[in-house]
Amino acid sequence: MTKTTKALLLSAFAYPGGGQIFLKRYLSGMVFISISTIGFYYVLKNTFQIAFQIIEQVKNGAAPPDFTTLLSLVSQHDTQLLNNVITIMLITWLVSIVHIYFIEKNTIENISTG
């Protein structure tokens, strides 16, 4: 398995930016890792916040604990910003994978012309 393949697999399946770190492209790796980590934090924070609000409503008796009611309570929350963050995270993930391909392509071209 080549170094590029390992880097692609790291960024694709472990964490965006992991492949860049593996290829010793620390700045770009840290940019991808930072964006992904901030996004994961935001998604988890807001998901748990919504879940705890719904749990409180159920505990207080304001909402019955059946699936239909819980689903309607979840859909009442504005999730547009959450959806935007998830989209940014997906784009970051894809760009990190494509970035590794171009890093290696440029490295090979520089070696063959140099």
C-alpha atoms as a printed R data frame, in Angstrom:
    type eleno elety resid chain resno       x      y       z
1   ATOM     1    CA   MET     A     1   0.000  0.000   0.000
2   ATOM     2    CA   THR     A     2   1.461  3.354  -1.023
3   ATOM     3    CA   LYS     A     3   1.884  6.304   1.272
4   ATOM     4    CA   THR     A     4  -0.794  8.204  -0.688
5   ATOM     5    CA   THR     A     5  -3.283  5.364  -0.327
6   ATOM     6    CA   LYS     A     6  -2.706  5.282   3.423
7   ATOM     7    CA   ALA     A     7  -3.173  9.051   3.601
8   ATOM     8    CA   LEU     A     8  -6.388  8.857   1.574
9   ATOM     9    CA   LEU     A     9  -7.740  6.124   3.834
10  ATOM    10    CA   LEU     A    10  -6.840  8.115   6.951
11  ATOM    11    CA   SER     A    11  -8.669 11.203   5.714
12  ATOM    12    CA   ALA     A    12 -11.596  9.220   4.352
13  ATOM    13    CA   PHE     A    13 -12.243  6.861   7.246
14  ATOM    14    CA   ALA     A    14 -10.402  8.095  10.337
15  ATOM    15    CA   TYR     A    15 -10.608 11.893  10.422
16  ATOM    16    CA   PRO     A    16 -10.454 14.680   7.835
17  ATOM    17    CA   GLY     A    17  -6.909 16.044   7.872
18  ATOM    18    CA   GLY     A    18  -5.376 12.836   9.183
19  ATOM    19    CA   GLY     A    19  -3.931 12.045   5.778
20  ATOM    20    CA   GLN     A    20  -2.337 15.465   5.505
21  ATOM    21    CA   ILE     A    21  -0.681 14.980   8.898
22  ATOM    22    CA   PHE     A    22   0.529 11.546   7.734
23  ATOM    23    CA   LEU     A    23   2.052 13.190   4.632
24  ATOM    24    CA   LYS     A    24   3.697 15.825   6.879
25  ATOM    25    CA   ARG     A    25   1.508 18.639   5.554
26  ATOM    26    CA   TYR     A    26   0.862 19.897   9.057
27  ATOM    27    CA   LEU     A    27  -0.707 23.281   8.284
28  ATOM    28    CA   SER     A    28  -3.323 21.960   5.878
29  ATOM    29    CA   GLY     A    29  -3.926 18.955   8.135
30  ATOM    30    CA   MET     A    30  -4.557 21.175  11.141
31  ATOM    31    CA   VAL     A    31  -6.948 23.364   9.123
32  ATOM    32    CA   PHE     A    32  -9.043 20.332   8.139
33  ATOM    33    CA   ILE     A    33  -8.881 18.868  11.640
34  ATOM    34    CA   SER     A    34  -9.871 22.193  13.233
35  ATOM    35    CA   ILE     A    35 -12.870 22.729  10.967
36  ATOM    36    CA   SER     A    36 -14.059 19.164  11.506
37  ATOM    37    CA   THR     A    37 -13.579 19.274  15.272
38  ATOM    38    CA   ILE     A    38 -15.434 22.571  15.641
39  ATOM    39    CA   GLY     A    39 -18.230 21.182  13.475
40  ATOM    40    CA   PHE     A    40 -18.463 17.942  15.467
41  ATOM    41    CA   TYR     A    41 -18.550 19.903  18.712
42  ATOM    42    CA   TYR     A    42 -21.337 22.164  17.443
43  ATOM    43    CA   VAL     A    43 -23.418 19.250  16.127
44  ATOM    44    CA   LEU     A    44 -23.074 17.239  19.342
45  ATOM    45    CA   LYS     A    45 -23.724 20.253  21.566
46  ATOM    46    CA   ASN     A    46 -26.915 21.211  19.746
47  ATOM    47    CA   THR     A    47 -28.142 17.640  19.401
48  ATOM    48    CA   PHE     A    48 -27.757 17.042  23.131
49  ATOM    49    CA   GLN     A    49 -29.336 20.412  23.902
50  ATOM    50    CA   ILE     A    50 -32.425 19.512  21.859
51  ATOM    51    CA   ALA     A    51 -32.546 16.032  23.408
52  ATOM    52    CA   PHE     A    52 -32.341 17.381  26.972
53  ATOM    53    CA   GLN     A    53 -35.122 19.911  26.276
54  ATOM    54    CA   ILE     A    54 -37.366 17.130  25.017
55  ATOM    55    CA   ILE     A    55 -36.470 14.894  27.968
56  ATOM    56    CA   GLU     A    56 -37.444 17.704  30.355
57  ATOM    57    CA   GLN     A    57 -40.812 18.094  28.611
58  ATOM    58    CA   VAL     A    58 -41.450 14.370  28.942
59  ATOM    59    CA   LYS     A    59 -40.325 14.318  32.591
60  ATOM    60    CA   ASN     A    60 -42.591 17.285  33.444
61  ATOM    61    CA   GLY     A    61 -45.550 15.581  31.818
62  ATOM    62    CA   ALA     A    62 -45.866 18.266  29.115
63  ATOM    63    CA   ALA     A    63 -45.425 15.640  26.403
64  ATOM    64    CA   PRO     A    64 -46.282 11.940  26.338
65  ATOM    65    CA   PRO     A    65 -43.338  9.627  25.627
66  ATOM    66    CA   ASP     A    66 -44.638  8.163  22.373
67  ATOM    67    CA   PHE     A    67 -42.769  8.140  19.074
68  ATOM    68    CA   THR     A    68 -45.104 10.487  17.184
69  ATOM    69    CA   THR     A    69 -44.992 13.150  19.873
70  ATOM    70    CA   LEU     A    70 -41.223 12.908  20.239
71  ATOM    71    CA   LEU     A    71 -40.784 13.195  16.481
72  ATOM    72    CA   SER     A    72 -42.981 16.297  16.354
73  ATOM    73    CA   LEU     A    73 -41.017 17.850  19.239
74  ATOM    74    CA   VAL     A    74 -37.754 17.278  17.382
75  ATOM    75    CA   SER     A    75 -39.160 18.777  14.186
76  ATOM    76    CA   GLN     A    76 -40.251 21.924  16.054
77  ATOM    77    CA   HIS     A    77 -36.627 22.939  16.584
78  ATOM    78    CA   ASP     A    78 -34.947 25.121  14.005
79  ATOM    79    CA   THR     A    79 -32.192 22.958  12.577
80  ATOM    80    CA   GLN     A    80 -31.186 25.086   9.574
81  ATOM    81    CA   LEU     A    81 -27.893 26.179  11.145
82  ATOM    82    CA   LEU     A    82 -27.230 22.607  12.235
83  ATOM    83    CA   ASN     A    83 -27.817 21.417   8.662
84  ATOM    84    CA   ASN     A    84 -25.434 24.095   7.367
85  ATOM    85    CA   VAL     A    85 -22.713 22.972   9.779
86  ATOM    86    CA   ILE     A    86 -23.146 19.355   8.691
87  ATOM    87    CA   THR     A    87 -22.890 20.442   5.041
88  ATOM    88    CA   ILE     A    88 -19.677 22.356   5.775
89  ATOM    89    CA   MET     A    89 -18.285 19.288   7.548
90  ATOM    90    CA   LEU     A    90 -19.082 17.054   4.564
91  ATOM    91    CA   ILE     A    91 -17.484 19.514   2.162
92  ATOM    92    CA   THR     A    92 -14.401 19.708   4.397
93  ATOM    93    CA   TRP     A    93 -14.184 15.926   4.428
94  ATOM    94    CA   LEU     A    94 -14.387 15.699   0.631
95  ATOM    95    CA   VAL     A    95 -11.922 18.549   0.098
96  ATOM    96    CA   SER     A    96  -9.439 16.882   2.459
97  ATOM    97    CA   ILE     A    97  -9.578 13.720   0.350
98  ATOM    98    CA   VAL     A    98  -9.215 15.588  -2.951
99  ATOM    99    CA   HIS     A    99  -6.420 17.692  -1.443
100 ATOM   100    CA   ILE     A   100  -4.355 14.562  -0.743
101 ATOM   101    CA   TYR     A   101  -4.747 13.456  -4.352
102 ATOM   102    CA   PHE     A   102  -3.455 16.801  -5.613
103 ATOM   103    CA   ILE     A   103  -0.601 16.894  -3.069
104 ATOM   104    CA   GLU     A   104   0.651 13.557  -4.347
105 ATOM   105    CA   LYS     A   105   0.064 14.449  -8.000
106 ATOM   106    CA   ASN     A   106   2.101 17.654  -7.607
107 ATOM   107    CA   THR     A   107   4.830 15.825  -5.701
108 ATOM   108    CA   ILE     A   108   5.156 13.207  -8.459
109 ATOM   109    CA   GLU     A   109   5.210 15.902 -11.185
110 ATOM   110    CA   ASN     A   110   7.898 17.872  -9.313
111 ATOM   111    CA   ILE     A   111  10.055 14.767  -8.900
112 ATOM   112    CA   SER     A   112   9.745 13.785 -12.579
113 ATOM   113    CA   THR     A   113  10.486 17.311 -13.876
114 ATOM   114    CA   GLY     A   114  13.180 18.120 -11.284
